[in-house]
Amino acid sequence: MKAPARLVVLISGNGSNLQAIIDACRNKQLNAEIVCVVSNKENVYGLERARQTNIPTLIQLSSPQQERHAYDAALAQAVAKYQPDWIILAGWLRILSLDFLKHFFNKVLNLHPALPGMFPGTQAIERAFADYQAGKINHTGIMVHLVPDEDIDCGPVLNQVIIPIYLEDTLTTLTERMHRAEHRLLIDTLKKIIV
């Protein structure tokens, strides 16, 4: 049997998608192991999720004086020590520069709560719901894509799913459905690329 793929997961918050990966590895849905969870913030629950399952964690804070490129170069050096096969951005709220990405070409995946070309960047679910209320759209979606460069949420798409928006939806119910669908899509995508 092939050795488990080595995953490094980058987070900035609660880590619900991280938990989906932890569960899929534990249940043998994925032939993979999370070798490190990296956060750019202290005291986020995602770090606790990792600690509860004995996954090494790394907190990579930036100081106001630190330039973005210096931060990304230091982050790349720290992540490289774990020899990842894949780096998964699961709620990572920083745009990575080439100072990081050049070290992990075609190894960085991002999960984004919108379809290709729609709502890049932050607050994608909120913006989609506002457009629905304005009568502009009747659905949104989720995608998993590669991150080859510094462009925001527009790398080659590996997988996507359409999420309809219903008349009875509120922002809360839509967000909850989106998160449940994110977990499924992320694991389905990882199953396809980790063989």
C-alpha positions in Angstrom: 0.0 0.0 0.0 1.2 3.5 -0.9 2.4 5.6 2.0 -0.1 8.1 3.3 0.0 11.6 1.6 1.4 14.2 3.9 -1.0 17.1 4.4 -0.3 20.5 5.9 -3.5 22.4 6.6 -3.5 26.2 6.9 -6.3 27.8 9.0 -7.3 31.1 10.5 -10.3 30.2 12.6 -12.7 27.6 13.8 -11.3 24.7 11.6 -14.6 22.9 10.7 -13.1 21.9 7.3 -9.9 20.8 9.2 -12.2 18.6 11.3 -13.6 17.1 8.1 -10.1 16.2 7.0 -9.1 14.8 10.4 -12.2 12.6 10.4 -11.6 11.4 6.9 -8.0 10.4 7.7 -9.1 8.7 11.0 -11.9 6.8 9.2 -9.5 5.7 6.4 -11.6 7.6 3.8 -8.3 9.3 2.8 -4.9 7.6 2.5 -3.4 10.7 4.2 -2.1 12.1 7.4 -2.1 15.7 8.6 1.5 16.4 9.5 1.0 19.9 10.7 -1.8 22.5 11.2 -0.6 26.1 10.7 -2.5 29.1 11.9 -1.8 32.8 11.4 -3.8 33.6 14.6 -3.5 32.5 18.2 -6.3 31.0 20.2 -8.4 29.8 17.3 -10.5 26.7 17.8 -8.9 25.0 14.8 -5.6 24.7 16.8 -7.5 23.0 19.6 -9.0 20.5 17.1 -5.5 19.6 16.0 -4.2 19.4 19.6 -7.0 17.1 20.6 -5.9 14.6 17.9 -2.1 15.0 18.6 -1.4 16.8 15.3 1.6 19.2 15.5 0.6 22.8 15.3 2.5 25.9 14.3 1.4 29.5 14.9 2.9 31.8 12.4 2.1 35.4 13.4 3.0 38.5 11.5 4.2 41.7 13.1 3.1 45.1 11.9 6.7 45.7 10.8 7.0 42.5 8.8 6.5 42.8 5.1 4.2 40.4 3.4 6.9 38.8 1.3 9.2 38.2 4.3 6.2 36.6 6.2 5.5 34.3 3.2 9.2 33.3 2.8 9.4 32.5 6.5 6.1 30.5 6.3 7.4 28.5 3.3 10.6 27.7 5.2 8.5 26.5 8.2 6.1 24.4 6.1 8.8 22.9 4.0 10.2 21.1 7.1 7.1 18.9 7.1 7.7 17.8 3.5 4.1 18.1 2.5 2.6 16.4 -0.5 -0.4 18.9 -0.4 -1.0 22.1 1.4 -4.7 22.8 2.0 -6.0 26.3 2.7 -9.1 25.6 4.8 -10.2 29.0 6.0 -6.8 30.6 5.6 -7.4 34.4 5.5 -4.2 35.6 3.9 -3.3 35.9 0.2 -0.1 33.9 -0.3 2.6 35.5 -2.5 5.0 33.8 -4.8 7.5 33.9 -2.0 5.5 31.0 -0.5 3.9 29.5 -3.6 7.1 29.0 -5.7 8.2 26.4 -3.2 5.1 24.3 -3.5 4.1 24.5 -7.2 0.8 22.7 -7.9 0.6 21.5 -4.3 -1.5 24.2 -2.8 -5.3 23.8 -2.7 -7.9 26.3 -1.7 -11.5 25.8 -0.7 -13.7 28.8 -1.7 -17.4 29.3 -1.0 -18.3 30.5 -4.5 -18.3 29.3 -8.1 -15.4 30.1 -10.5 -15.5 33.8 -11.4 -18.1 34.7 -8.8 -17.4 36.5 -5.4 -13.6 36.1 -5.1 -12.1 37.1 -1.8 -13.8 37.4 1.6 -17.5 37.5 2.5 -18.4 35.4 -0.5 -21.5 33.9 1.1 -22.8 37.2 2.3 -22.3 38.8 -1.1 -24.0 35.9 -2.8 -27.0 36.1 -0.5 -27.2 39.9 -1.1 -27.3 39.3 -4.9 -30.0 36.7 -4.4 -32.1 39.1 -2.4 -31.5 41.7 -5.2 -32.9 39.1 -7.7 -29.5 38.8 -9.6 -28.9 35.1 -8.9 -30.7 32.0 -7.7 -27.7 29.9 -6.7 -24.2 30.0 -5.5 -21.6 27.3 -5.0 -18.3 26.1 -3.7 -15.1 25.2 -5.5 -11.7 23.6 -4.7 -8.9 25.0 -6.9 -5.2 25.0 -7.2 -3.3 28.2 -6.1 -0.5 28.7 -8.6 -0.1 32.5 -8.2 -1.2 35.5 -6.3 -4.5 36.0 -8.1 -7.5 35.6 -5.8 -9.7 32.5 -6.1 -9.1 31.9 -9.8 -6.6 29.0 -10.1 -7.5 25.8 -12.0 -10.7 24.3 -10.6 -10.4 20.7 -9.4 -14.0 20.3 -8.2 -17.2 22.4 -7.7 -20.8 22.1 -6.6 -23.8 24.4 -7.2 -25.8 25.3 -4.1 -29.3 26.6 -4.8 -30.6 29.5 -2.7 -34.2 28.9 -1.5 -37.0 31.3 -0.8 -37.0 30.4 2.9 -33.2 30.8 3.2 -31.7 33.3 5.6 -28.0 34.1 5.6 -27.6 31.7 8.5 -29.3 28.8 6.9 -27.5 29.3 3.6 -24.2 29.6 5.5 -24.9 26.3 7.4 -25.7 24.5 4.1 -22.6 25.9 2.5 -20.4 24.7 5.3 -21.9 21.2 5.2 -21.3 21.1 1.4 -17.8 22.4 1.8 -16.8 19.5 4.0 -18.2 16.9 1.5 -16.6 18.7 -1.5 -13.2 19.0 0.1 -13.0 15.4 1.1 -14.4 14.2 -2.3 -11.7 16.3 -4.0 -8.9 15.0 -1.8 -10.0 11.4 -2.5 -9.6 12.1 -6.3 -6.1 13.6 -6.0 -4.7 11.4 -3.2 -4.3 7.9 -4.8 
